């Protein structure tokens, strides 16, 4: 059996979780398989210890400058030190060199900045932590930055979103390399989702930031979240608020970036995703609770939002 060489690149102020999510998952695969499927090492500049953003120090296994291929997978970690890492010609140059000798290349979180500096994301679609996406897009216009998905694979290059999305990407790698059963066992041992779809949104509208500044919009957002099975048409929301539909639409677009109809549809779909993952309710019951009316309407909204039907989504969240 071929042992796959995986190198995780770290640097000062890298995020420890970015590194550990990858290494722990792959080593867990070795344990569950009872065989050395992956040879995992942490490469750092000069092989020296790195002080992680969390305050802990990690010892490098190998010097980045001395590593040679071929490699199976090269993973660049993220962290608050990504700006300095992306500006470091030595780090970027060796990442570019090793990428040419790797079957697949990946970044986690803001590690995308290093891949971008190396020119490895030019002409590709990529993601990163939602808080850094705008900056990445502005600095590298040749990259199509999509801040929504948990991870994106474009050819042999993969980019994962914030921090723990590294688990999802690494589980996808394990499934690709050795099948879904092993990926499932690793996920269960880590007490995490068996695998979230790569195009699942990074941020839920229920958690993504402070409430809108406009008091009317805030009140309606709260009302929608607590009454998903009610009449939430734009006409009903406007009438209940004493404003015109046109004015309400303008307010939603200004403060939320979505029309009332699109906001309601997204809220209902995300609520359905939560119920599918956390309950055994029949599909029709999930649809009713979330205001879709029928399971088919739920299915259409789910495919539009996540790219997979709700039945498939539920299977990825629960053990066999």
C-alpha positions as a Markdown table, in Angstrom:
| # | Residue | x | y | z |
|---|---|---|---|---|
| 1 | Unk | 0.0 | 0.0 | 0.0 |
| 2 | Unk | 1.3 | 3.4 | -1.0 |
| 3 | Unk | 2.0 | 5.8 | 1.9 |
| 4 | Unk | 1.0 | 9.3 | 1.0 |
| 5 | Unk | 3.3 | 12.1 | 2.0 |
| 6 | Unk | 1.5 | 15.1 | 3.4 |
| 7 | Unk | 3.3 | 18.3 | 4.3 |
| 8 | Unk | 1.6 | 21.0 | 6.4 |
| 9 | Unk | 3.3 | 24.3 | 6.2 |
| 10 | Unk | 3.4 | 26.4 | 9.4 |
| 11 | Unk | 4.9 | 29.8 | 10.3 |
| 12 | Unk | 4.9 | 32.2 | 13.2 |
| 13 | Unk | 1.4 | 33.1 | 14.4 |
| 14 | Unk | -0.2 | 30.3 | 12.4 |
| 15 | Unk | -3.4 | 29.0 | 13.8 |
| 16 | Unk | -2.9 | 25.8 | 15.8 |
| 17 | Unk | -6.4 | 24.5 | 14.9 |
| 18 | Unk | -5.6 | 24.9 | 11.2 |
| 19 | Unk | -2.7 | 22.6 | 11.6 |
| 20 | Unk | -4.2 | 20.1 | 14.1 |
| 21 | Unk | -7.5 | 19.6 | 12.2 |
| 22 | Unk | -5.4 | 18.3 | 9.2 |
| 23 | Unk | -2.8 | 16.3 | 11.1 |
| 24 | Unk | -5.1 | 14.8 | 13.6 |
| 25 | Unk | -7.6 | 13.6 | 11.0 |
| 26 | Unk | -4.9 | 12.0 | 8.8 |
| 27 | Unk | -3.2 | 10.3 | 11.8 |
| 28 | Unk | -6.6 | 9.2 | 12.9 |
| 29 | Unk | -7.0 | 7.6 | 9.5 |
| 30 | Unk | -3.8 | 5.7 | 10.1 |
| 31 | Unk | -5.0 | 4.4 | 13.5 |
| 32 | Unk | -8.4 | 3.3 | 12.2 |
| 33 | Unk | -6.9 | 1.6 | 9.1 |
| 34 | Unk | -4.3 | -0.1 | 11.2 |
| 35 | Unk | -1.7 | 0.9 | 8.6 |
| 36 | Unk | 0.4 | 3.9 | 7.7 |
| 37 | Unk | -1.8 | 5.5 | 5.0 |
| 38 | Unk | -0.3 | 9.0 | 5.5 |
| 39 | Unk | 3.2 | 10.2 | 6.4 |
| 40 | Unk | 2.4 | 13.6 | 7.9 |
| 41 | Unk | 4.9 | 16.3 | 8.8 |
| 42 | Unk | 4.9 | 19.9 | 9.8 |
| 43 | Unk | 7.3 | 22.0 | 7.7 |
| 44 | Unk | 8.5 | 25.3 | 9.1 |
| 45 | Unk | 11.0 | 27.9 | 8.0 |
| 46 | Unk | 14.5 | 26.4 | 8.8 |
| 47 | Unk | 12.7 | 23.6 | 10.7 |
| 48 | Unk | 12.5 | 25.9 | 13.8 |
| 49 | Unk | 9.7 | 25.9 | 16.4 |
| 50 | Unk | 6.8 | 28.3 | 15.6 |
| 51 | Unk | 4.8 | 30.3 | 18.1 |
| 52 | Unk | 1.2 | 29.7 | 17.2 |
| 53 | Unk | -1.5 | 32.4 | 17.4 |
| 54 | Unk | -2.9 | 30.5 | 20.4 |
| 55 | Unk | 0.3 | 31.1 | 22.4 |
| 56 | Unk | 1.5 | 27.5 | 22.2 |
| 57 | Unk | 4.8 | 26.6 | 20.5 |
| 58 | Unk | 5.0 | 23.8 | 17.9 |
| 59 | Unk | 8.2 | 22.0 | 16.9 |
| 60 | Unk | 8.7 | 21.7 | 13.2 |
| 61 | Unk | 9.4 | 18.3 | 11.8 |
| 62 | Unk | 11.3 | 19.4 | 8.7 |
| 63 | Unk | 12.8 | 22.6 | 7.3 |
| 64 | Unk | 10.6 | 24.0 | 4.5 |
| 65 | Unk | 13.7 | 24.9 | 2.5 |
| 66 | Unk | 15.1 | 21.3 | 2.5 |
| 67 | Unk | 11.9 | 19.5 | 1.6 |
| 68 | Unk | 11.8 | 17.8 | -1.8 |
| 69 | Unk | 9.0 | 16.0 | -3.6 |
| 70 | Unk | 7.3 | 14.1 | -4.8 |
| 71 | Unk | 4.5 | 14.9 | -2.3 |
| 72 | Unk | 0.9 | 13.7 | -2.2 |
| 73 | Unk | -0.6 | 16.7 | -0.5 |
| 74 | Unk | 0.8 | 20.2 | 0.4 |
| 75 | Unk | -1.4 | 22.1 | 2.9 |
| 76 | Unk | -0.7 | 25.7 | 3.9 |
| 77 | Unk | -2.1 | 26.7 | 7.3 |
| 78 | Unk | -3.7 | 30.1 | 8.1 |
| 79 | Unk | -3.6 | 32.3 | 11.1 |
| 80 | Unk | -2.9 | 35.9 | 12.0 |
| 81 | Unk | 0.6 | 35.6 | 10.8 |
| 82 | Unk | -0.5 | 35.0 | 7.2 |
| 83 | Unk | 0.3 | 38.5 | 6.1 |
| 84 | Unk | 3.9 | 38.2 | 7.0 |
| 85 | Unk | 4.1 | 34.7 | 5.6 |
| 86 | Unk | 2.6 | 35.8 | 2.3 |
| 87 | Unk | 5.2 | 38.7 | 2.1 |
| 88 | Unk | 8.1 | 36.3 | 2.9 |
| 89 | Unk | 9.8 | 35.5 | -0.4 |
| 90 | Unk | 11.5 | 32.4 | 1.0 |
| 91 | Unk | 8.2 | 30.9 | 2.3 |
| 92 | Unk | 6.3 | 31.8 | -0.9 |
| 93 | Unk | 9.1 | 30.6 | -3.2 |
| 94 | Unk | 9.3 | 27.2 | -1.5 |
| 95 | Unk | 5.6 | 26.8 | -1.5 |
| 96 | Unk | 5.5 | 27.5 | -5.2 |
| 97 | Unk | 8.3 | 24.9 | -5.7 |
| 98 | Unk | 6.7 | 22.2 | -3.6 |
| 99 | Unk | 3.4 | 22.8 | -5.3 |
| 100 | Unk | 4.9 | 21.7 | -8.6 |
| 101 | Unk | 6.0 | 18.4 | -6.9 |
| 102 | Unk | 2.6 | 17.7 | -5.3 |
| 103 | Unk | -0.4 | 15.8 | -6.5 |
| 104 | Unk | -2.7 | 18.2 | -4.8 |
| 105 | Unk | -2.3 | 21.5 | -3.0 |
| 106 | Unk | -4.6 | 23.1 | -0.3 |
| 107 | Unk | -4.9 | 26.0 | 2.0 |
| 108 | Unk | -6.8 | 26.4 | 5.2 |
| 109 | Unk | -8.4 | 29.7 | 6.2 |
| 110 | Unk | -6.1 | 32.7 | 5.5 |
| 111 | Unk | -3.5 | 30.3 | 4.2 |
| 112 | Unk | -5.0 | 31.2 | 0.9 |
| 113 | Unk | -3.0 | 34.4 | 1.1 |
| 114 | Unk | 0.2 | 32.4 | 0.7 |
| 115 | Unk | -1.1 | 30.4 | -2.2 |
| 116 | Unk | -2.3 | 33.6 | -3.8 |
| 117 | Unk | 1.1 | 35.2 | -3.3 |
| 118 | Unk | 2.7 | 32.2 | -5.0 |
| 119 | Unk | 0.3 | 32.7 | -8.0 |
| 120 | Unk | -1.2 | 29.3 | -7.4 |
| 121 | Unk | -4.8 | 30.6 | -7.3 |
| 122 | Unk | -4.7 | 32.8 | -10.4 |
| 123 | Unk | -7.6 | 31.9 | -12.7 |
| 124 | Unk | -9.1 | 29.7 | -10.1 |
| 125 | Unk | -12.2 | 29.9 | -7.8 |
| 126 | Unk | -11.2 | 29.9 | -4.2 |
| 127 | Unk | -12.5 | 30.5 | -0.7 |
| 128 | Unk | -11.0 | 31.7 | 2.6 |
| 129 | Unk | -12.2 | 32.8 | 6.0 |
| 130 | Unk | -15.2 | 35.0 | 5.5 |
| 131 | Unk | -13.5 | 37.9 | 7.3 |
| 132 | Unk | -10.6 | 38.0 | 4.8 |
| 133 | Unk | -12.4 | 37.3 | 1.6 |
| 134 | Unk | -12.9 | 40.9 | 0.6 |
| 135 | Unk | -9.2 | 41.7 | 1.1 |
| 136 | Unk | -8.1 | 38.6 | -0.8 |
| 137 | Unk | -10.3 | 39.5 | -3.8 |
| 138 | Unk | -9.1 | 43.1 | -3.8 |
| 139 | Unk | -5.4 | 42.2 | -3.7 |
| 140 | Unk | -5.7 | 39.4 | -6.2 |
| 141 | Unk | -8.2 | 40.2 | -8.9 |
| 142 | Unk | -7.2 | 37.2 | -11.0 |
| 143 | Unk | -8.8 | 35.0 | -8.3 |
| 144 | Unk | -12.5 | 34.4 | -8.2 |
| 145 | Unk | -13.1 | 34.6 | -4.5 |
| 146 | Unk | -16.3 | 33.0 | -3.1 |
| 147 | Unk | -16.7 | 33.6 | 0.6 |
| 148 | Unk | -19.7 | 31.3 | 1.0 |
| 149 | Unk | -18.6 | 27.7 | 0.8 |
| 150 | Unk | -16.8 | 25.7 | 3.5 |
| 151 | Unk | -14.3 | 24.5 | 0.9 |
| 152 | Unk | -13.7 | 24.7 | -2.9 |
| 153 | Unk | -11.8 | 22.4 | -5.1 |
| 154 | Unk | -10.6 | 23.7 | -8.5 |
| 155 | Unk | -8.5 | 21.2 | -10.3 |
| 156 | Unk | -5.8 | 19.9 | -8.0 |
| 157 | Unk | -6.0 | 23.0 | -5.7 |
| 158 | Unk | -8.3 | 23.2 | -2.8 |
| 159 | Unk | -9.1 | 26.1 | -0.4 |
| 160 | Unk | -10.9 | 25.7 | 2.9 |
| 161 | Unk | -12.7 | 28.5 | 4.8 |
| 162 | Unk | -12.2 | 29.4 | 8.4 |
| 163 | Unk | -10.4 | 27.1 | 10.9 |
| 164 | Unk | -12.5 | 24.0 | 11.5 |
| 165 | Unk | -13.5 | 23.8 | 7.8 |
| 166 | Unk | -10.0 | 22.1 | 7.6 |
| 167 | Unk | -11.8 | 19.0 | 9.1 |
| 168 | Unk | -14.3 | 19.0 | 6.3 |
| 169 | Unk | -11.7 | 19.3 | 3.6 |
| 170 | Unk | -9.4 | 16.6 | 5.2 |
| 171 | Unk | -12.3 | 14.2 | 5.6 |
| 172 | Unk | -13.1 | 14.8 | 1.9 |
| 173 | Unk | -9.4 | 13.9 | 1.1 |
| 174 | Unk | -9.6 | 10.7 | 3.2 |
| 175 | Unk | -12.9 | 9.7 | 1.5 |
| 176 | Unk | -11.3 | 10.4 | -2.0 |
| 177 | Unk | -8.2 | 8.4 | -1.1 |
| 178 | Unk | -9.6 | 5.5 | 0.9 |
| 179 | Unk | -13.4 | 5.5 | 0.8 |
| 180 | Unk | -16.4 | 6.9 | 2.7 |
| 181 | Unk | -16.3 | 4.2 | 5.5 |
| 182 | Unk | -12.8 | 5.3 | 6.7 |
| 183 | Unk | -13.8 | 8.9 | 6.5 |
| 184 | Unk | -16.8 | 8.2 | 8.6 |
| 185 | Unk | -14.8 | 6.4 | 11.3 |
| 186 | Unk | -12.4 | 9.3 | 11.5 |
| 187 | Unk | -15.2 | 11.8 | 11.8 |
| 188 | Unk | -17.0 | 9.8 | 14.5 |
| 189 | Unk | -13.8 | 9.6 | 16.5 |
| 190 | Unk | -13.4 | 13.4 | 16.2 |
| 191 | Unk | -17.0 | 13.8 | 17.2 |
| 192 | Unk | -17.7 | 16.0 | 14.2 |
| 193 | Unk | -20.1 | 16.0 | 11.3 |
| 194 | Unk | -19.4 | 13.0 | 9.1 |
| 195 | Unk | -18.9 | 15.5 | 6.3 |
| 196 | Unk | -20.5 | 18.8 | 5.6 |
| 197 | Unk | -20.9 | 19.5 | 1.9 |
| 198 | Unk | -18.1 | 21.7 | 0.6 |
| 199 | Unk | -20.7 | 24.3 | -0.6 |
| 200 | Unk | -22.5 | 24.6 | 2.7 |
| 201 | Unk | -22.4 | 28.2 | 3.8 |
| 202 | Unk | -19.6 | 29.3 | 6.2 |
| 203 | Unk | -21.9 | 31.6 | 8.0 |
| 204 | Unk | -25.5 | 31.2 | 9.0 |
| 205 | Unk | -27.7 | 34.2 | 8.9 |
| 206 | Unk | -28.6 | 33.4 | 12.4 |
| 207 | Unk | -25.0 | 33.8 | 13.6 |
| 208 | Unk | -23.1 | 35.9 | 11.0 |
| 209 | Unk | -22.9 | 39.2 | 12.7 |
| 210 | Unk | -24.7 | 42.0 | 14.6 |
| 211 | Unk | -28.4 | 42.6 | 13.9 |
| 212 | Unk | -29.2 | 45.2 | 11.3 |
| 213 | Unk | -29.0 | 48.8 | 12.3 |
| 214 | Unk | -32.5 | 49.7 | 11.2 |
| 215 | Unk | -35.0 | 49.0 | 14.0 |
| 216 | Unk | -37.8 | 47.9 | 11.6 |
| 217 | Unk | -35.5 | 45.5 | 9.8 |
| 218 | Unk | -34.2 | 44.1 | 13.1 |
| 219 | Unk | -37.7 | 43.6 | 14.3 |
| 220 | Unk | -38.7 | 41.8 | 11.1 |
| 221 | Unk | -35.6 | 39.6 | 11.2 |
| 222 | Unk | -36.4 | 38.5 | 14.7 |
| 223 | Unk | -40.0 | 37.9 | 13.7 |
| 224 | Unk | -39.0 | 35.8 | 10.7 |
| 225 | Unk | -36.6 | 33.7 | 12.7 |
| 226 | Unk | -39.3 | 32.9 | 15.3 |
| 227 | Unk | -42.2 | 32.4 | 12.9 |
| 228 | Unk | -40.8 | 30.5 | 9.9 |
| 229 | Unk | -44.1 | 28.7 | 9.3 |
| 230 | Unk | -46.2 | 31.9 | 9.2 |
| 231 | Unk | -47.2 | 34.0 | 6.2 |
| 232 | Unk | -43.9 | 35.7 | 5.4 |
| 233 | Unk | -44.6 | 37.1 | 2.0 |
| 234 | Unk | -43.3 | 40.5 | 1.3 |
| 235 | Unk | -46.9 | 41.8 | 1.2 |
| 236 | Unk | -47.6 | 40.3 | 4.6 |
| 237 | Unk | -44.4 | 41.7 | 6.2 |
| 238 | Unk | -45.0 | 45.1 | 4.7 |
| 239 | Unk | -48.6 | 45.2 | 5.8 |
| 240 | Unk | -47.7 | 44.2 | 9.3 |
| 241 | Unk | -45.0 | 46.9 | 9.5 |
| 242 | Unk | -47.1 | 49.7 | 8.0 |
| 243 | Unk | -44.8 | 50.3 | 5.1 |
| 244 | Unk | -45.1 | 49.7 | 1.4 |
| 245 | Unk | -43.6 | 46.6 | -0.2 |
| 246 | Unk | -41.3 | 48.7 | -2.3 |
| 247 | Unk | -40.0 | 50.6 | 0.8 |
| 248 | Unk | -39.5 | 47.3 | 2.7 |
| 249 | Unk | -37.6 | 45.8 | -0.2 |
| 250 | Unk | -35.3 | 48.9 | -0.2 |
| 251 | Unk | -34.7 | 48.6 | 3.5 |
| 252 | Unk | -33.8 | 44.9 | 3.3 |
| 253 | Unk | -31.4 | 45.4 | 0.4 |
| 254 | Unk | -29.7 | 48.3 | 2.2 |
| 255 | Unk | -29.2 | 46.5 | 5.5 |
| 256 | Unk | -29.1 | 42.8 | 4.6 |
| 257 | Unk | -28.2 | 42.7 | 0.9 |
| 258 | Unk | -31.2 | 40.5 | 0.2 |
| 259 | Unk | -34.8 | 41.1 | -0.8 |
| 260 | Unk | -37.4 | 40.1 | 1.9 |
| 261 | Unk | -38.3 | 37.1 | -0.2 |
| 262 | Unk | -34.8 | 35.9 | -0.6 |
| 263 | Unk | -34.0 | 36.5 | 3.1 |
| 264 | Unk | -37.1 | 34.4 | 4.2 |
| 265 | Unk | -36.2 | 31.6 | 1.8 |
| 266 | Unk | -32.6 | 31.5 | 3.1 |
| 267 | Unk | -33.7 | 31.6 | 6.7 |
| 268 | Unk | -36.2 | 28.7 | 6.1 |
| 269 | Unk | -33.5 | 26.7 | 4.3 |
| 270 | Unk | -30.9 | 27.1 | 7.0 |
| 271 | Unk | -33.5 | 26.2 | 9.7 |
| 272 | Unk | -34.3 | 23.1 | 7.7 |
| 273 | Unk | -30.7 | 22.1 | 7.5 |
| 274 | Unk | -30.5 | 22.4 | 11.3 |
| 275 | Unk | -33.5 | 20.1 | 11.8 |
| 276 | Unk | -32.2 | 17.6 | 9.3 |
| 277 | Unk | -28.9 | 17.3 | 11.1 |
| 278 | Unk | -30.3 | 17.3 | 14.6 |
| 279 | Unk | -33.6 | 15.5 | 14.4 |
| 280 | Unk | -35.2 | 12.4 | 12.8 |
| 281 | Unk | -38.3 | 14.3 | 11.7 |
| 282 | Unk | -39.8 | 13.1 | 8.4 |
| 283 | Unk | -39.0 | 15.4 | 5.4 |
| 284 | Unk | -42.6 | 16.6 | 5.2 |
| 285 | Unk | -42.6 | 17.6 | 8.9 |
| 286 | Unk | -39.3 | 19.5 | 8.4 |
| 287 | Unk | -40.9 | 21.3 | 5.4 |
| 288 | Unk | -44.0 | 22.2 | 7.4 |
| 289 | Unk | -42.1 | 23.5 | 10.4 |
| 290 | Unk | -39.9 | 25.7 | 8.2 |
| 291 | Unk | -42.7 | 27.1 | 6.2 |
| 292 | Unk | -42.1 | 25.4 | 2.9 |
| 293 | Unk | -45.5 | 23.7 | 2.8 |
| 294 | Unk | -44.3 | 20.6 | 0.9 |
| 295 | Unk | -41.3 | 18.4 | 0.8 |
| 296 | Unk | -40.8 | 19.2 | -2.9 |
| 297 | Unk | -40.6 | 22.9 | -2.2 |
| 298 | Unk | -38.1 | 22.2 | 0.5 |
| 299 | Unk | -36.1 | 20.1 | -1.9 |
| 300 | Unk | -35.9 | 22.8 | -4.5 |
| 301 | Unk | -34.8 | 25.4 | -2.0 |
| 302 | Unk | -32.2 | 23.1 | -0.5 |
| 303 | Unk | -30.7 | 22.3 | -3.9 |
| 304 | Unk | -30.5 | 26.0 | -4.8 |
| 305 | Unk | -28.8 | 26.8 | -1.5 |
| 306 | Unk | -26.5 | 23.8 | -0.9 |
| 307 | Unk | -26.3 | 22.0 | -4.2 |
| 308 | Unk | -27.6 | 18.7 | -2.8 |
| 309 | Unk | -31.1 | 17.5 | -1.9 |
| 310 | Unk | -32.0 | 17.4 | 1.8 |
| 311 | Unk | -32.1 | 13.6 | 1.9 |
| 312 | Unk | -28.5 | 13.5 | 0.8 |
| 313 | Unk | -27.6 | 16.3 | 3.3 |
| 314 | Unk | -29.1 | 14.3 | 6.2 |
| 315 | Unk | -27.1 | 11.3 | 5.3 |
| 316 | Unk | -23.8 | 13.3 | 5.5 |
| 317 | Unk | -24.8 | 14.3 | 9.1 |
| 318 | Unk | -25.7 | 11.0 | 10.6 |
| 319 | Unk | -23.8 | 7.8 | 11.2 |
| 320 | Unk | -24.9 | 4.7 | 9.3 |
